[in-house]
């Protein structure tokens, strides 16, 4: 049964790595572009990453929603051929220092993110956009 399969995988990763994921104060530049800064804490190590939050889901501050957004963000980074392609796909100004810093941050944290997210698929982007099926379940229930 597919229902909540992805949700259970997200829960498994949070338990396995003992993660605490939270939304953090975000600069006005990024807020205006619908990006949100999140923190990922594992044991005593804390790292910060911006995620695209087109639908305003970060406000829920639920670990699983934030983890799902992190997967989308990392997949976009990995799938982009290079910085310019990534900027175009993310609709970011390639000349901006903020975009460069975000890309560089993903690049620096790629091995950590790869280990953390290895083999993990996010909720279907179509379901996420339509707020249906697993996306709806994730948004409606506190996990």
VOVO-939520 format. One line per field, with one value per residue: x, y, z of N, C-alpha, C in turn; residue number from 0. Coordinates in nm, 2 decimals. Layout:
# residues N
nX <- (X, ...) .
nY <- (Y, ...) .
nZ <- (Z, ...) .
caX <- (X, ...) .
caY <- (Y, ...) .
caZ <- (Z, ...) .
cX <- (X, ...) .
cY <- (Y, ...) .
cZ <- (Z, ...) .
martor <- (NUM, ...) .
END
This chain:
# residues 143
nX <- (0.08, 0.07, 0.00, 0.11, 0.37, 0.60, 0.60, 0.65, 0.91, 1.05, 1.01, 1.16, 1.42, 1.46, 1.45, 1.66, 1.89, 1.87, 1.76, 1.69, 1.50, 1.44, 1.27, 1.43, 1.51, 1.50, 1.67, 1.55, 1.58, 1.58, 1.33, 1.16, 1.18, 1.06, 1.21, 1.33, 1.52, 1.65, 1.74, 1.94, 1.99, 2.21, 2.29, 2.52, 2.60, 2.52, 2.37, 2.30, 2.06, 1.92, 1.59, 1.36, 1.05, 0.79, 0.52, 0.47, 0.50, 0.68, 0.61, 0.46, 0.65, 0.71, 0.90, 0.90, 0.79, 0.98, 1.21, 1.12, 1.12, 1.39, 1.49, 1.39, 1.53, 1.80, 1.80, 1.74, 1.98, 2.17, 2.08, 2.12, 2.32, 2.52, 2.62, 2.49, 2.28, 2.14, 2.07, 1.90, 1.69, 1.60, 1.51, 1.68, 1.89, 2.18, 2.40, 2.38, 2.51, 2.40, 2.27, 2.50, 2.62, 2.43, 2.44, 2.71, 2.71, 2.54, 2.71, 2.93, 2.81, 2.74, 2.83, 2.75, 2.47, 2.42, 2.48, 2.29, 2.05, 2.05, 1.91, 1.66, 1.34, 1.14, 0.80, 0.59, 0.63, 0.41, 0.20, 0.27, 0.24, -0.03, -0.14, -0.23, -0.31, -0.03, 0.10, -0.10, -0.18, 0.06, 0.07, -0.16, -0.15, 0.02, 0.33) .
nY <- (-0.12, 0.21, 0.44, 0.68, 0.57, 0.72, 0.90, 0.73, 0.66, 0.90, 0.95, 0.74, 0.81, 1.04, 0.93, 0.73, 0.89, 1.06, 1.32, 1.67, 1.90, 2.23, 2.54, 2.85, 3.19, 3.40, 3.59, 3.89, 3.91, 3.64, 3.56, 3.71, 3.57, 3.34, 3.15, 2.96, 2.94, 2.66, 2.45, 2.17, 1.94, 1.71, 1.50, 1.69, 1.85, 2.11, 2.23, 2.46, 2.53, 2.66, 2.63, 2.60, 2.73, 2.74, 2.70, 2.79, 2.61, 2.58, 2.72, 2.55, 2.41, 2.14, 1.85, 1.65, 1.77, 1.97, 1.81, 1.69, 1.92, 1.98, 1.76, 1.80, 2.04, 1.96, 1.77, 1.93, 2.08, 1.87, 1.77, 1.98, 2.09, 2.28, 2.58, 2.81, 2.68, 2.58, 2.82, 2.93, 2.74, 2.76, 3.01, 3.23, 3.51, 3.49, 3.66, 3.75, 3.78, 3.64, 3.42, 3.29, 3.23, 3.05, 2.84, 2.76, 2.68, 2.46, 2.30, 2.27, 2.12, 1.89, 1.62, 1.55, 1.58, 1.40, 1.16, 1.16, 1.17, 0.97, 0.75, 0.82, 0.93, 1.21, 1.32, 1.29, 1.55, 1.64, 1.56, 1.72, 1.98, 1.98, 1.94, 1.69, 1.34, 1.18, 1.42, 1.59, 1.44, 1.46, 1.74, 1.77, 1.63, 1.60, 1.48) .
nZ <- (0.00, -0.10, 0.04, 0.27, 0.26, 0.19, 0.40, 0.62, 0.56, 0.58, 0.85, 0.95, 0.87, 1.03, 1.28, 1.26, 1.22, 1.44, 1.42, 1.46, 1.32, 1.23, 1.16, 1.10, 1.18, 0.89, 0.64, 0.49, 0.21, 0.12, 0.22, 0.07, -0.17, -0.12, 0.02, 0.29, 0.59, 0.74, 1.02, 1.08, 1.32, 1.45, 1.70, 1.86, 1.66, 1.44, 1.14, 0.88, 0.62, 0.33, 0.21, -0.06, -0.03, -0.16, -0.12, 0.14, 0.35, 0.56, 0.78, 0.94, 1.08, 1.11, 1.15, 0.95, 0.72, 0.68, 0.63, 0.39, 0.22, 0.22, 0.09, -0.17, -0.22, -0.22, -0.43, -0.65, -0.66, -0.70, -0.95, -1.12, -1.39, -1.35, -1.18, -1.32, -1.45, -1.23, -1.10, -1.30, -1.30, -1.03, -1.04, -0.97, -0.94, -1.10, -1.06, -0.81, -0.48, -0.27, -0.39, -0.49, -0.24, -0.13, -0.31, -0.29, -0.02, -0.03, -0.19, -0.02, 0.18, 0.06, 0.09, 0.35, 0.32, 0.12, 0.24, 0.45, 0.30, 0.13, -0.10, -0.03, -0.12, -0.20, -0.12, -0.39, -0.63, -0.77, -0.61, -0.39, -0.49, -0.56, -0.32, -0.23, -0.15, 0.00, 0.06, 0.15, 0.38, 0.53, 0.57, 0.72, 0.95, 1.26, 1.29) .
caX <- (0.00, 0.15, -0.04, 0.20, 0.50, 0.71, 0.60, 0.72, 1.05, 1.09, 1.02, 1.27, 1.55, 1.47, 1.49, 1.79, 2.00, 1.84, 1.76, 1.60, 1.49, 1.36, 1.28, 1.51, 1.49, 1.55, 1.69, 1.44, 1.61, 1.53, 1.19, 1.09, 1.19, 0.99, 1.30, 1.34, 1.64, 1.62, 1.86, 1.94, 2.08, 2.24, 2.37, 2.55, 2.63, 2.40, 2.40, 2.19, 2.04, 1.80, 1.50, 1.26, 0.92, 0.70, 0.38, 0.46, 0.49, 0.78, 0.54, 0.42, 0.76, 0.71, 1.03, 0.89, 0.77, 1.11, 1.29, 1.08, 1.17, 1.53, 1.52, 1.37, 1.64, 1.92, 1.78, 1.76, 2.12, 2.24, 2.04, 2.16, 2.45, 2.62, 2.56, 2.40, 2.16, 2.07, 2.01, 1.78, 1.58, 1.55, 1.47, 1.76, 1.98, 2.32, 2.49, 2.37, 2.60, 2.32, 2.26, 2.63, 2.64, 2.34, 2.49, 2.83, 2.67, 2.50, 2.83, 3.01, 2.74, 2.69, 2.86, 2.66, 2.33, 2.41, 2.47, 2.16, 1.93, 2.07, 1.80, 1.53, 1.26, 1.04, 0.67, 0.58, 0.62, 0.28, 0.11, 0.30, 0.18, -0.18, -0.17, -0.31, -0.25, 0.07, 0.13, -0.21, -0.16, 0.17, 0.03, -0.28, -0.12, 0.14, 0.41) .
caY <- (0.00, 0.33, 0.55, 0.71, 0.50, 0.82, 0.96, 0.64, 0.66, 1.03, 0.92, 0.64, 0.89, 1.12, 0.84, 0.67, 0.99, 1.14, 1.46, 1.77, 1.99, 2.34, 2.66, 2.95, 3.33, 3.41, 3.72, 3.94, 3.88, 3.51, 3.55, 3.77, 3.47, 3.22, 3.05, 2.95, 2.88, 2.55, 2.39, 2.03, 1.91, 1.57, 1.50, 1.83, 1.92, 2.18, 2.29, 2.54, 2.52, 2.73, 2.55, 2.67, 2.71, 2.80, 2.69, 2.83, 2.49, 2.58, 2.77, 2.44, 2.37, 1.99, 1.79, 1.58, 1.87, 2.04, 1.71, 1.68, 2.03, 1.96, 1.66, 1.88, 2.14, 1.89, 1.71, 2.04, 2.10, 1.76, 1.75, 2.09, 2.07, 2.38, 2.70, 2.89, 2.61, 2.58, 2.96, 2.94, 2.65, 2.81, 3.15, 3.32, 3.60, 3.43, 3.76, 3.78, 3.72, 3.55, 3.29, 3.22, 3.17, 2.94, 2.73, 2.72, 2.62, 2.32, 2.23, 2.23, 2.02, 1.78, 1.48, 1.53, 1.57, 1.28, 1.05, 1.17, 1.16, 0.86, 0.65, 0.88, 1.00, 1.30, 1.31, 1.33, 1.69, 1.67, 1.56, 1.84, 2.10, 1.97, 1.91, 1.57, 1.21, 1.19, 1.56, 1.63, 1.37, 1.52, 1.87, 1.77, 1.55, 1.63, 1.36) .
caZ <- (0.00, -0.11, 0.13, 0.38, 0.25, 0.20, 0.53, 0.71, 0.52, 0.63, 0.99, 0.97, 0.86, 1.15, 1.40, 1.24, 1.24, 1.56, 1.37, 1.50, 1.21, 1.27, 1.08, 1.16, 1.12, 0.76, 0.59, 0.41, 0.07, 0.10, 0.25, -0.05, -0.27, -0.07, 0.07, 0.44, 0.65, 0.84, 1.09, 1.10, 1.43, 1.47, 1.82, 1.90, 1.54, 1.38, 1.01, 0.83, 0.48, 0.28, 0.12, -0.14, 0.04, -0.25, -0.07, 0.28, 0.44, 0.67, 0.89, 1.02, 1.16, 1.14, 1.10, 0.82, 0.61, 0.65, 0.57, 0.25, 0.15, 0.21, -0.02, -0.30, -0.25, -0.25, -0.56, -0.75, -0.66, -0.76, -1.09, -1.21, -1.45, -1.30, -1.11, -1.40, -1.47, -1.10, -1.08, -1.39, -1.25, -0.91, -1.07, -0.89, -1.01, -1.10, -1.02, -0.67, -0.38, -0.19, -0.47, -0.49, -0.11, -0.11, -0.39, -0.22, 0.11, -0.07, -0.24, 0.10, 0.27, -0.02, 0.14, 0.46, 0.27, 0.04, 0.34, 0.52, 0.22, 0.03, -0.13, 0.02, -0.22, -0.14, -0.17, -0.53, -0.65, -0.82, -0.49, -0.31, -0.55, -0.55, -0.18, -0.23, -0.10, 0.11, 0.09, 0.23, 0.50, 0.60, 0.61, 0.81, 1.07, 1.33, 1.31) .
cX <- (0.09, 0.12, 0.06, 0.34, 0.61, 0.72, 0.67, 0.87, 1.12, 1.11, 1.14, 1.41, 1.57, 1.51, 1.63, 1.91, 1.98, 1.84, 1.66, 1.61, 1.39, 1.37, 1.35, 1.48, 1.57, 1.56, 1.58, 1.46, 1.55, 1.38, 1.11, 1.09, 1.12, 1.09, 1.30, 1.46, 1.59, 1.75, 1.83, 2.04, 2.09, 2.34, 2.40, 2.59, 2.51, 2.45, 2.27, 2.18, 1.92, 1.72, 1.40, 1.13, 0.81, 0.56, 0.36, 0.45, 0.58, 0.71, 0.49, 0.52, 0.76, 0.83, 1.01, 0.87, 0.91, 1.21, 1.25, 1.13, 1.32, 1.57, 1.50, 1.48, 1.77, 1.91, 1.80, 1.91, 2.20, 2.21, 2.08, 2.30, 2.56, 2.54, 2.46, 2.27, 2.07, 2.00, 1.88, 1.66, 1.52, 1.50, 1.54, 1.85, 2.12, 2.42, 2.49, 2.46, 2.53, 2.30, 2.39, 2.66, 2.56, 2.40, 2.62, 2.80, 2.62, 2.62, 2.91, 2.95, 2.69, 2.71, 2.77, 2.52, 2.32, 2.40, 2.33, 2.04, 1.94, 1.96, 1.66, 1.46, 1.16, 0.90, 0.66, 0.55, 0.47, 0.18, 0.14, 0.23, 0.03, -0.23, -0.26, -0.24, -0.16, 0.10, 0.02, -0.21, -0.05, 0.14, -0.08, -0.25, 0.01, 0.21, 0.51) .
cY <- (0.12, 0.44, 0.56, 0.63, 0.60, 0.88, 0.86, 0.64, 0.79, 1.01, 0.84, 0.72, 0.97, 1.04, 0.78, 0.77, 1.08, 1.29, 1.54, 1.88, 2.10, 2.46, 2.76, 3.09, 3.34, 3.55, 3.76, 3.91, 3.74, 3.49, 3.60, 3.67, 3.34, 3.11, 3.06, 2.89, 2.78, 2.51, 2.24, 2.00, 1.76, 1.56, 1.65, 1.91, 1.98, 2.24, 2.36, 2.54, 2.59, 2.63, 2.64, 2.63, 2.78, 2.81, 2.73, 2.72, 2.50, 2.64, 2.67, 2.39, 2.22, 1.93, 1.72, 1.67, 1.94, 1.94, 1.69, 1.79, 2.03, 1.86, 1.73, 1.97, 2.07, 1.82, 1.81, 2.07, 1.99, 1.74, 1.86, 2.06, 2.16, 2.49, 2.78, 2.81, 2.60, 2.71, 2.97, 2.86, 2.70, 2.96, 3.25, 3.39, 3.54, 3.53, 3.79, 3.71, 3.61, 3.42, 3.22, 3.16, 3.05, 2.82, 2.67, 2.64, 2.47, 2.24, 2.18, 2.12, 1.90, 1.64, 1.45, 1.50, 1.44, 1.16, 1.05, 1.13, 1.04, 0.76, 0.70, 0.96, 1.09, 1.26, 1.36, 1.48, 1.73, 1.66, 1.68, 1.96, 2.10, 1.95, 1.79, 1.45, 1.23, 1.33, 1.62, 1.57, 1.43, 1.66, 1.88, 1.71, 1.59, 1.50, 1.39) .
cZ <- (0.00, 0.00, 0.25, 0.37, 0.26, 0.34, 0.63, 0.68, 0.58, 0.79, 1.03, 0.97, 0.99, 1.27, 1.38, 1.27, 1.36, 1.52, 1.44, 1.39, 1.24, 1.17, 1.16, 1.11, 0.99, 0.71, 0.50, 0.26, 0.04, 0.12, 0.13, -0.17, -0.23, -0.03, 0.22, 0.48, 0.75, 0.90, 1.10, 1.21, 1.45, 1.59, 1.86, 1.78, 1.47, 1.24, 0.96, 0.68, 0.44, 0.19, 0.06, -0.07, -0.04, -0.19, 0.08, 0.38, 0.56, 0.80, 0.99, 1.11, 1.20, 1.07, 0.96, 0.70, 0.58, 0.59, 0.42, 0.17, 0.13, 0.10, -0.15, -0.33, -0.29, -0.39, -0.67, -0.77, -0.74, -0.91, -1.18, -1.26, -1.39, -1.23, -1.19, -1.43, -1.34, -1.08, -1.17, -1.34, -1.12, -0.92, -0.98, -0.98, -1.00, -1.05, -0.88, -0.57, -0.30, -0.26, -0.47, -0.35, -0.08, -0.19, -0.33, -0.09, 0.07, -0.12, -0.12, 0.18, 0.19, 0.03, 0.26, 0.41, 0.19, 0.14, 0.41, 0.43, 0.12, 0.02, -0.09, -0.09, -0.15, -0.18, -0.31, -0.55, -0.70, -0.70, -0.40, -0.36, -0.54, -0.41, -0.16, -0.17, 0.02, 0.15, 0.18, 0.37, 0.59, 0.65, 0.72, 0.94, 1.13, 1.36, 1.41) .
martor <- (0, 1, 2, 3, 4, 5, 6, 7, 8, 9, 10, 11, 12, 13, 14, 15, 16, 17, 18, 19, 20, 21, 22, 23, 24, 25, 26, 27, 28, 29, 30, 31, 32, 33, 34, 35, 36, 37, 38, 39, 40, 41, 42, 43, 44, 45, 46, 47, 48, 49, 50, 51, 52, 53, 54, 55, 56, 57, 58, 59, 60, 61, 62, 63, 64, 65, 66, 67, 68, 69, 70, 71, 72, 73, 74, 75, 76, 77, 78, 79, 80, 81, 82, 83, 84, 85, 86, 87, 88, 89, 90, 91, 92, 93, 94, 95, 96, 97, 98, 99, 100, 101, 102, 103, 104, 105, 106, 107, 108, 109, 110, 111, 112, 113, 114, 115, 116, 117, 118, 119, 120, 121, 122, 123, 124, 125, 126, 127, 128, 129, 130, 131, 132, 133, 134, 135, 136, 137, 138, 139, 140, 141, 142) .
END
